[in-house]
Amino acid sequence: MQQYLQNKKGLVKNVFDQVYDKYDLMNDFMSLGIHRLWKKNLIHLMSPSPDHKLIDVACGTGDIAKLFLKNTHKLSKVTCVDPNSYMIEKGRQKLKNYKNLNWIIASAENLPLNDNSFDFYTISFGLRNTKNIQKSLAEAYRVLKPGGRFLCLEFSKIQNSNLEFIYKNYSKLIPSIGKFVVGEKKPYEYLVKSIENFVNQEELIELMLKSHFEECNYRNLSGGIVSIHSGWKV
Ligand SMILES: C[S@@+](CC[C@H](N)C(=O)[O-])C[C@H]1O[C@@H](n2cnc3c(N)ncnc32)[C@H](O)[C@@H]1O
């Protein structure tokens, strides 16, 4: 499934080229720090152990890798993948005291990794940015070991109309907040549009099933502002 905006030449790369330096700060600002709780929730769902291997795709500045390693006494192994070298570099600096980390510059649609290699595949606020969701899911399935689990944390569709009304109005402010914090409005206009255009919870389940994942389900967090989708390679 091709995504229209994300296929505009250079658009997504430009977005993250412009925000990488203040990406973490802006995340805290925009979500009032709640993105940290969403990410912790994702890790709790996995209950990782030291012998587990994670691939975190669209890793950005490495938040998921850091939490995963912290939860496994820094003994597990994590491969972080992102096409944006600036984001990766920020991650490297942030996690410089962590071992067992491998950073790879690549896209979700084309992972330069062997089949059946990982216990977990995570993609946090990343699937929305890929050019092709179906290709990305196929690659996730390929690199997971049989018995491995796919987890996607992503903006989703709000379930309550009052909350939706508040959120829609708040969204209109996001580009101005971006201008204030990062000095750029355009990346945050892209953010709002890409969230609006992204598939809903049930549609993502359908795409996962098409990619052969089993026991697929999701849980909404913060009323569906975000959701975590889970599926298994059996
Ligand atoms: C919103 S950030 C998410 C970063 C991190 N996972 C987090 O939760 O904070 C989205 C990331 O997706 C990356 N990205 C863009 N296109 C991608 C693609 N085709 N495949 C994988 N990652 C991509 C961007 O470079 C960026 O680092």
The ligand as an SDF file (V2000), in Angstrom:
LIG
                    3D

 27 29  0  0  0  0  0  0  0  0999 V2000
    8.6160   10.2550   14.2500 C   0  0  0  0  0  0  0  0  0  0  0  0
   10.2130    9.5470   14.0830 S   0  0  0  0  0  0  0  0  0  0  0  0
   10.1060    8.2140   15.2530 C   0  0  0  0  0  0  0  0  0  0  0  0
   11.3890    7.9600   15.9710 C   0  0  0  0  0  0  0  0  0  0  0  0
   11.3240    6.9850   17.1330 C   0  0  0  0  0  0  0  0  0  0  0  0
   10.9350    5.6720   16.7030 N   0  0  0  0  0  0  0  0  0  0  0  0
   10.4090    7.4740   18.2120 C   0  0  0  0  0  0  0  0  0  0  0  0
    9.4180    6.8050   18.5040 O   0  0  0  0  0  0  0  0  0  0  0  0
   10.6900    8.5240   18.7920 O   0  0  0  0  0  0  0  0  0  0  0  0
   10.0540    8.7450   12.5600 C   0  0  0  0  0  0  0  0  0  0  0  0
   11.3320    8.1620   12.0090 C   0  0  0  0  0  0  0  0  0  0  0  0
   10.9950    7.4160   10.8360 O   0  0  0  0  0  0  0  0  0  0  0  0
   12.0920    7.4950    9.9760 C   0  0  0  0  0  0  0  0  0  0  0  0
   11.6650    7.0820    8.6230 N   0  0  0  0  0  0  0  0  0  0  0  0
   11.2250    7.8250    7.6020 C   0  0  0  0  0  0  0  0  0  0  0  0
   10.9850    7.0750    6.5290 N   0  0  0  0  0  0  0  0  0  0  0  0
   11.2670    5.7930    6.8790 C   0  0  0  0  0  0  0  0  0  0  0  0
   11.2570    4.5510    6.1930 C   0  0  0  0  0  0  0  0  0  0  0  0
   10.8560    4.4540    4.9290 N   0  0  0  0  0  0  0  0  0  0  0  0
   11.6700    3.4520    6.8630 N   0  0  0  0  0  0  0  0  0  0  0  0
   12.0530    3.5310    8.1520 C   0  0  0  0  0  0  0  0  0  0  0  0
   12.0950    4.6840    8.8410 N   0  0  0  0  0  0  0  0  0  0  0  0
   11.7100    5.8060    8.2150 C   0  0  0  0  0  0  0  0  0  0  0  0
   12.5370    8.9380   10.0750 C   0  0  0  0  0  0  0  0  0  0  0  0
   13.8400    9.1260    9.5860 O   0  0  0  0  0  0  0  0  0  0  0  0
   12.3860    9.1720   11.5790 C   0  0  0  0  0  0  0  0  0  0  0  0
   13.5820    8.9450   12.2640 O   0  0  0  0  0  0  0  0  0  0  0  0
  1  2  1  0
  2  3  1  0
  2 10  1  0
  3  4  1  0
  4  5  1  0
  5  6  1  0
  5  7  1  0
  7  8  2  0
  7  9  1  0
 10 11  1  0
 11 12  1  0
 11 26  1  0
 12 13  1  0
 13 14  1  0
 13 24  1  0
 14 15  1  0
 14 23  1  0
 15 16  2  0
 16 17  1  0
 17 18  1  0
 17 23  2  0
 18 19  1  0
 18 20  2  0
 20 21  1  0
 21 22  2  0
 22 23  1  0
 24 25  1  0
 24 26  1  0
 26 27  1  0
M  CHG  2   2   1   9  -1
M  END
$$$$
